[in-house]
Structure formats: C-alpha cells, structure tokens
Amino acid sequence: MPDYVEDIDLGLSEKQNYTPYIIGGIILVIIILIVIILLIQRKKNKKHSENKDTHNNTPHINHEEKKETNLDDKIKFDILHILKLNQGAMTQKNLRKHFDYSEAKISLMIKALEQEGKIEKEKHGTINFIKIK
C-alpha cells in the first residue's frame, strides 16, 4: 500500500445505539399529534358556539351602538329641554353654544328631531331658526 493512503475509521464496525433517537422521535410525534387534536377540538368548539349564537332568538347587542343611541337620545332630550327653556325657539347657533359636541353632531340631532316631527327648522338667510312643533 502506498504511504499516502491512511486507514479511515467509518465506525461501521461498532454498533451504535439508536434507542435515544427513536424514543425522542416517538415523543416528538406524540406531541405533534396532541397539538393537532387540540387545535381541531378548539375549531369545533368555536364552530359550535357560533352555531349556538345564530340559533338563539335573542339578537346580538352591540354595546358601542347602544352607547351611541343612548347618547343621541340624551342630546335630543337636552335640545328639546333647552328650546322649552327659551320659549320653544332659538337659533341653531345659540343652541349649539349649550353643548360641548361638534357642530356636525348637533346638526345631526336637530335633523333627527325634525324627521321625528318634534321640531321644525326655518332658514332665514344664513341663520337656522329652530322651534318646537
């Protein structure tokens, strides 16, 4: 044999113990299966609760909408109250001064009250005159 060739030990002659790798692999597969089963159950429970909500006759209440409606009702009540205190009529500009809400919000509430038939708005040039019906 030439001098430059060396014996390389590939470890093929010794038996290696693969048992720890096999056990680790089995444990890993079991963990993955448990996670998959839990995800499927969670999805089924979510679907079941959604179906239960849709079959229930009571409608869903959006608390934000409820708060907004209560606020709108309060503003409309306050507008009518202020008008009553001022002999049932005043300009929209003066009415707005009694509120900390935007011009747009007050205008919307006046429009809603007008549509409900509780007040009427008369235009005199650029001035809106609001009065109770």
Secondary structure, 3 states (H helix, E strand, C coil): CCCCCCCCCCCCCCCCCCHHHHHHHHHHHHHHHHHHHHHHHHHHHHHHHHHHHHHCCCCCCCHHHHHHHHHHHHHHHHHHHHHHHCCCEEEHHHHHCCCCCCHHHHHHHHHHHHHCCCEEEEEECCEEEEEEC
